[in-house]
Amino acid sequence: MCGVVMGTFDGRRGWILRLAVHPQHRRRGIATRLVAELEVRLRRIGCPRVNLLVLPDNAAGLAFWQRLGYLPCPDVLCTKPLV
């Protein structure tokens, strides 16, 4: 396996939970094609919007998502440690 994308739809919006491409297979358009296929599948089930999270120090990741049309939003991320 060279790449994986995991997404979900909660009935209101879609989420891209994970996108990864093996380092030896990067820069070949695999991630872009995986995201495109996930978007097709989400549209097919009536998903109107897709969200994802990018860590603030991940400049390359943010640039990738922006190239695909994903824009940063001023949402508030809430977290709670369960340890």
C-alpha positions as CSV (number, residue, x, y, z in Angstrom):
1,M,0.0,0.0,0.0
2,C,1.4,3.4,-0.9
3,G,-1.4,5.7,0.4
4,V,-4.5,6.0,2.5
5,V,-7.3,8.5,3.1
6,M,-9.9,8.1,5.8
7,G,-13.1,10.2,5.9
8,T,-16.5,10.2,7.5
9,F,-19.8,11.9,7.1
10,D,-22.0,12.6,10.2
11,G,-25.1,13.6,8.3
12,R,-24.2,17.3,8.4
13,R,-20.6,17.6,7.2
14,G,-17.7,15.4,6.1
15,W,-14.4,15.1,7.8
16,I,-11.0,14.1,6.4
17,L,-9.5,12.2,9.3
18,R,-6.3,11.0,7.9
19,L,-4.3,11.3,4.7
20,A,-0.9,9.6,4.3
21,V,1.4,8.6,1.5
22,H,4.4,6.4,1.9
23,P,7.6,8.6,1.7
24,Q,8.9,6.6,-1.3
25,H,5.7,7.4,-3.2
26,R,5.2,11.1,-2.5
27,R,5.2,13.9,-5.1
28,R,3.4,11.7,-7.6
29,G,-0.2,13.0,-7.2
30,I,-1.3,10.1,-5.0
31,A,-2.6,12.3,-2.2
32,T,-4.5,14.5,-4.6
33,R,-6.2,11.6,-6.2
34,L,-7.1,10.0,-2.9
35,V,-8.7,13.3,-1.7
36,A,-10.5,13.6,-5.1
37,E,-12.0,10.1,-4.7
38,L,-13.1,10.8,-1.2
39,E,-14.8,14.0,-2.3
40,V,-16.6,12.1,-5.0
41,R,-17.9,9.6,-2.5
42,L,-18.9,12.2,0.0
43,R,-20.8,14.2,-2.7
44,R,-22.5,10.9,-3.7
45,I,-24.0,10.5,-0.2
46,G,-25.1,14.2,0.0
47,C,-22.3,15.7,1.9
48,P,-22.3,19.5,1.5
49,R,-19.0,20.4,3.1
50,V,-15.8,18.8,4.2
51,N,-13.6,19.8,7.1
52,L,-10.1,18.8,8.3
53,L,-7.6,19.8,10.8
54,V,-4.0,20.9,10.1
55,L,-1.5,21.5,12.8
56,P,-0.3,25.2,12.9
57,D,3.3,24.3,12.3
58,N,2.6,22.1,9.3
59,A,3.3,24.7,6.5
60,A,3.6,22.1,3.8
61,G,0.4,20.4,4.8
62,L,-1.5,23.7,4.9
63,A,-0.1,24.6,1.4
64,F,-1.2,21.2,0.1
65,W,-4.8,21.6,1.3
66,Q,-5.0,25.2,0.1
67,R,-3.9,24.0,-3.4
68,L,-6.9,21.7,-3.3
69,G,-9.3,24.6,-2.4
70,Y,-9.4,24.0,1.4
71,L,-9.3,27.3,3.2
72,P,-8.4,28.0,6.9
73,C,-11.3,29.0,9.1
74,P,-11.4,30.8,12.4
75,D,-13.0,27.8,14.2
76,V,-12.2,27.1,17.8
77,L,-10.6,23.7,18.4
78,C,-11.5,22.3,21.8
79,T,-9.7,19.4,23.3
80,K,-9.8,17.4,26.5
81,P,-7.1,15.0,27.7
82,L,-8.5,11.7,28.8
83,V,-5.4,10.4,30.5
